[in-house]
Amino acid sequence: MSEALRLVAASGSLAEQETDAILAPVWQDGALQGSAALVDSALNGLVHEMCQGREFRGERYEVTVLPLPVPMQSGSGLRARRAALVGLGKAEEYGLNIWRRAVAAAVRRLQKGGLLRLALDADDARLPAVDAAHAAAEGAELARFNPAPYRTGENHHAALAELIVCHAVADDLRVGETLGRARNLTRDLTHMPPNDLNPEALARQAIDIAARLRGLECEVLGLEEMRALQMGAILAVTQGTASPARLIVLRYRGREGGPTLALIGKAVTFDTGGISIKPAQNMQLMKTDMAGGAAVLGALQAIGELAVPLNVVGVIPAAENMPSGTAWRPADIIRTMNGKTVETITTDAEGRMLLVDALTYAQRRLKATHLVDIATLTGACVVALGHLASGLYGNDQALVDALIACGEQAGEIHWPMPMFPEYREPIRSEIADLKNSAGREAGSITGAWFVREFVEDGRLWAHLDIAGSARQEKETPYAPAGPTGIGVGTFVGLAQWLAKQEG
């Protein structure tokens, strides 16, 4: 694991920073301004020539690293060794997320060249000072993520060691770095193979995080405790595995009284589909079926470190879904914690079974007033939205709108999906209260309706289906292929929003 990123809120100008590289943002088809003009002057108009000759276009996330002259020889006054030109694209399309990603793209390029100290000027962002600082630190931290931690030999991952930001406040940088670390925790956990991360190992991760943070407590329920609570849905899923389920319960006490936000995250540490076994092709990606639980853990870490003044609980049902002689079967009737019965149509619809017992626990034992669950729930959501956006469902428009807004601020896209009452009918069973699958048609919607059946009257609820958005299929300049850490930024923003609502 790399050392923590050193953050410096510099009092001097960018030209005065003695570092490996300085950031020079360039707009597409625009005049050189700010740090880009400074670098252009030091290089006797080279940047302007490159832009005019289309060697550098300023397109979004385009990065070119240029050597800078020695100050004593050139009289330029720049004390950095290199300048990283980074494209911001067209001004009319620019926003906070582009700035965050542009910083990440530059850091990733510099890391490949062993340039591990970067200075930038927050004024170049053309954003409110707080947002510019938050996003710069978060983008830099996200770029430090190691996508290949199991490689040996010469494939060492070099991570940015120092970020210097001019015209920024240290506390603002710390907030961004905290969010970045929390997302990277989520990415690290989602990336871990199931032989290293089974339900018990995930529970130990949660215990360790809670032990480090004031105000955050962790309790782990084993099979006996779940039997006593009659959590038949979770117990059914775990029947076939040698790695028994755990219910991870995190409690953060941010204030006396007020609402309690519950974040519920599905954590299937490996999903074979059980008796309804999946095809072998790409089954290795089912290690990411715990991304929802990892997002809840990352969010609680950040909420605790930022001391958000709100009571927040995290409930993570962690299990493996494996076939064996003791595994649950299609046709089994399962009695859930809230008493409703479920006909098993397929054992590959296990995630919703975990969620409903966890939802009931959050409502009845933790007295949560606001419920948001997050899960890599359905392949149907990937068909509908691809890997860019999460499917968003809810029973309260204000909560749905808040999640969309918090997602936009965090660079996470959530798309509202329909919940017409007619979509409820396909999950009704002829021999039980519900069935756990309604087939392929509208699969993400009927999956959400199944979960909603366990939301009690008077509770505000939302559901995020991150089956596509939890993983980035292709490398981009700002991120490698692999886990995205989706949900962390949204949840932290939601907790902050609810805290403000309560004054």
N, C-alpha and C positions, 0 to 999 in steps of 0.2 A: 504494500500500500504506500502511495506517495505521501510526502509530507504535506501539511496543510498549506494552502495558498496564503502567501503574505500579501496583505492589502495595505496600500499607502495612499492616504488622501493628501496629495502634495500641495504645498503652499505656493511653490514657484511655478514658472511657466513650463510648457512642454519642452521647449528648447534647452532648459537647464537640467533635464533629467538624464542622469548617466545610467544607461540601461542597454539591453541587447537590441531593442527595437522600439520604435514609436509607431502609432497607428495613424494612417493618413486616409480618411474616408474620402471617396470621390463619387460625385453624382454622375449619373449617365447623361451625356449631352449637356452638361452644365459647366459653368466656370469653376476653376479651382478656388476653394475657400478654406479658411481656417488652417488646420494642420497640413492639408494637402498643398496649399499655397506656400506654407513655410518650407516644406520638403522640396517643392519645385524650385524655390529660390536657392536653396542650398545646393541643388543639383543643376543650377544654371539653366533652368527651363526644360529639363529632361522629361518631367512628368507631363508638362503641356505638350511636348513633342509626341510622347507616347499616346496621349489621348487624341491628338490631331491625326496621327498616323494609324489609329485604331489598334495599336498594340495593346492598349489598355482601354477598355470601353466603359468602365464604371458600372458594368452590369451587376445585378444583385449577387453578392457573395463571391465575386471574382477577387482573387488575391494575387498580388505580385510583390515579391520582396526585393528591395533594392539596397545595395551598399551605400552608406553615407560617407562623405569625405571626413578625414580627420580634422577637427576644428582648427587646430593651429595652422594647418596647411591651407584651408579654404576660407577661414574667417567666417564660416557659416553660423557658428554659435551652437549648432546642434551637437549634443554630447552622446547621442545614441550611435550604435554601430550600423543599424539597419532601419529602413522604413518599410512598413507593411502597407502597401496600397490596398484598400478594400472597397469594392463597389457597393453602393447603396441603392442602385437602380434609379428609377424615375422618381422625381420629387413628389409628384401627385399620387404615387402609390405607396409612399414611404410611411412607416409607422414604428411603434415601439418594438414589435416583434422582429422587424427587419434589423433594427439596431442591435438587438440581443443576438441574433443569428450572425450578423456581420462580425461582431466581436469574436464569437465562437469560431467562425470560419478563419479569421486571421490567426487566432491562437492555435488552432489545429495545424495550420501551415507552418507556423513558427516552431511548434514542438517537433515537427518532422525534421527540421534543420537544427535542432538542439538549441534554439534561441528561447530561453525560458524566463526572460524578464521583459515585460512589456509596459510601456507608458502610453496613455491616451488622454485626450482632453474631452471631458464630458460636454463641453460647449459644442463640440462637433456634432453631437447627436440631434441638435435642434428639437429638443424635447424638454419638458419640465425637469429641473435639476434632479429632483428625487427619482423620477422615472429613469433618467439617463444613467444615474449611478447604480440603481438597482439592477437594471438590465445589463450593464457592462460587467458588473461583478458576477451576475448569474451566468451570463454567456461564457465568460472566461472559465468559471468553475465547471460548467457543463462540458466544455471542450477538454477538460482534464480526464474525462471518463475513459477508462481502459477497456476497449472492446475485446481484448484477447488476453485475459489474465492468466490463462493456463499455458501460454506459450513459454518455452524455455530457450536458453541459449542467447543468441544475439538479438532477439525480438523484444528487447526491453522497451517499455513504454515510458517516454520522457514526458513529464507533466510540467506545465507552467508553474514556476516557483514564486513569482512576484508580479503583482499588478499595481502599477502606479496610476492614479487617476487625478488629473488636475481639475480644479473647479468642482470638487465633490466633497461631501461630508462623510466622515469615517463611518458613522452609524448607518448611513444609507448604503454604503458599500457592504457593510456587514449583513444587512438584510438580504441583499442580492446573493451574497456568498452562501448564506444559510439556506436559501431556497435551492440554489444549485447543488449544494451538498445533499440536501434531502432528496432531490430528484435523482442524483447519482446513487444514493443508497438504494432507492427503488429500482434503478436500472441494474445495479450490481446483484441484488437479490433475484430479480427476474432472470438474469443471465446465468445464475448458478445452476449446475447440473443436479439432477435429483439425487444422485448418490452423495452429494454434499449438503443438499437442502431438502430434507424431508420435514414433515410437520413438527417434529420435536426440535429440529435444528432451527426452524423459523421461530419457534417459541423462544428458544434461547437468545436469538437475535433481539427479540422484543424485550426480554428481561434485561439484557445488557443495556439497551438504549434507555429504558426507564430508570435503571440504576444511576445513569449519568445525569439525569435531568430532574431538577427540582420541580415538584408539582405533578410529575407523571408517575403513575403507578401501573404495574402490570400483574395480572393474575392469569394463570393458565389452568384451564379445566381439562382433565383427562376423561377417559371413558367412563369411569365410575361416577364422576360428577355429572356427566352428560346423561347417563342412564337415570340418575336420580331426578334430573330435570325433564325426563321423557323426551329427549331430543332424538326422536326416531329417524328424522331425515338425515342428520349428520351420521348417526350410527349405521344407517343403511349403507351410505357411501363408503364408509371405512371398513366394512365387513371383509372385503377381499384382500386386504393388504397386511403385510407384516410390519408396516410403519403406522401405528394407530393415530387417529385424528386427535387434534388439540383445538380447543377453543381459546383463542388469545384475546384477552380483554384488557384494554388500556384505558385508564381514567386520567384525564387532565383536569385539574381544578383551577380554573382561571379567575373565578370570582365567587362571591357568596350569592346564591340564588340565581334567578334568571333562567333562560332556556338552556336545554342541553342538546347539543348537536351530536348525533351518532353517525359515524362513518363506518360502514360495513363493507368489508372487502373479501371477495371470494379468493381462496388460496388453495387451489389444487396443485400441489407441488409436482405431480406428474399425472397426466390424464391419458390412459390407454383407451378410454371408453368403457372399460369394464367388460362384462359379458357381451355387450353390444360393441365389440372391439372396433377401433378405428383402422383404416388402411395403414400399412406400414410406411408408405411414402410421406415424408415430412412429419412423422410422429415425434421426431426429436424436438420439434418446436413446442410440443406440449409441456415442456418445462416452463414455458411462459404463462401457463394457465393459472399462475398465482399472482399475476401482475396487479390485480385489484387489491389483494391483501398487502402486497408490497407498497402500493400507493398509500394505503391507510397508515402503514407504519412510517413511511417517509413523511407524510403530512403531520402525524402526531409529533415526530421529532422536531420538525420546523415550528409547529405551533408552540411546543414547549420551550424551544430556544428563544423564540420571539416574544414569549410571555403574553400571548394573546389573551385579553380579559374576557374569556368565555369558557364555560364548561363544555368540554368535548370528550366523547368516549369513542374508542375504536374497538370494533368487534371483528375478529378475523377467524373464520372457520377454516382450519387448515387440515387437508386430508389428501391422501392418494386415492386414485380410482383405478383399481387393478382387478383383473379376472383371476378367479381361483375357485376351488371347491366350496369355499365359504362365502363367495361374493353374492351380493344381491342380484336379483334376476328380473328381466321383463316379466310382467304379470304380478310381481310382489305388490301387496298393498302396505303402504307405509303410514304410520300414525305420527304426525308432526307434534312439536312441542305445544302448539296452540290448540291441538285436538283435531284439526282437519285431517282427513285421510286422502292419500294420493295413490293412484294406480300408476305403477311403473310401466311406461311404454318402452322406454329405452334407458339403459343405465348410462348412456352418454349424455344425458341431460342431468348430470349430477350437480352442476354449479348452482342451479336454482334451488336444489334441495338443501345445500349448505346454507344458502342465503336466508331461506325462510325461517329456519330455526334460530339463526343469528339475529334476524329482525325481531322475532318474538322475544328473545332474550333482551335485546336493547330496549324494547318497549316495556316489558313487564318487570325486569330486574333493574335496569339502569334508568328507567323513567325518562327516556329520551323524548323530546318534543319535536325535533326535526331529524328526519332519517334520510340519509343518502347512501345508497349502495352502489358499488362499482365492481364490475365483473367482466372478464373475457367470456361472455355468456353464449353468444350464438355466431355460427358461421354465416347466418343470414344477414347479420349486421355488416359483415365484410362485403357481402354481395351488394348490399344497399349503398354503403358509404365508402367502401374501399378502406385504405389505411390512413386516410387523412383525418377523418372526423369520427367522434364517438356518437352513438345514438343516445338521445336524452329523452327520458320519459318522466312524468310526474303528475301529482294530483293537485298541485298548487302553482298557479302561473307565476306568482311573485318569486317563489323558490326556483322555478325553471329559469326565469329571466335572470335571476342573480347568478345562477351557475353559468349561463351563457356569457354574462358580462365578466365574471371572474375568470372564465376560461380565456376570453379575448385578451384580458390584461396579462395573463400568464403565457400566452402563445399556444393555448390548447383549444381546439375547435370542437364544440358540442352542438349537434344538430337536433332540434326538437322533432320528435316522431309522433305520429297520431296514436291516440288511445281511444278510438271509438268503441262504444259498448259492445258492438257486434263482434269485435275481436276477442271478447271474453268467452263467447260460446264454444269455440273449438277446444278449450281446455277442460270442459266439463266431462266427467266420466260417467259411464252407465252404471258402474258398480261401486264407485267411491265419490268423494266430494270433487276431486280434481284428477286430471291425468298430467303427467310431467312433460308431455310433448304433444303438440298438435300437428306435427308434420312440418314440411318444408315451407309451405305458403305462409308469408308474413311471420316467419319464425322468430325474428327479434321482437316483434310486437306481442305475439302470444307468450313469449318468454317473460316479457315485462309484466303482462297481465297476470301470469302465474304468481310472480313475486308480489304484485299489488294485492292479491287475495289475502295476504298475511299482514297487511297494514291495517291497524285498528282505527276505529273512528276517531276523528279529531287530531290525528297525526299528520304532519306535513311530510311528504315523501317524494324522493326523486331517485331515478335509476339511470346509471351510466353503463351502456354496453360498449366496452373497449376492446372487443375481439379483434378489430382491425387496427385501432389507433395505438394499442399497447406495443406494437412492433413496427419499426421502419424497415421496409423490405430492401431498399437500396441506399447506398451511401450518398450523402450530399456533402457539399463543402463544409457545412456546419455540424454534421453529425454522422457517425458511422451507421451502417445497417445494424439493427438489433433493437433492444428495448428502449422505449422513449421516456419512461417515467411519467406517463400521462396521469393526470389526476391530482398530483401533489400541489402544483401551483393553484389549481382551481379550488381545492379544499382549504388551503391556507387563506386564500382570498375570501372564500365563503365564511370562514370563521371570523375573519376581520370585519366583514360586512355585517354579520349578525351581532357582533360585539358593538359596532357603531349604532345599530338599530336600537340596542338596549341602552345606549348612552353610557 
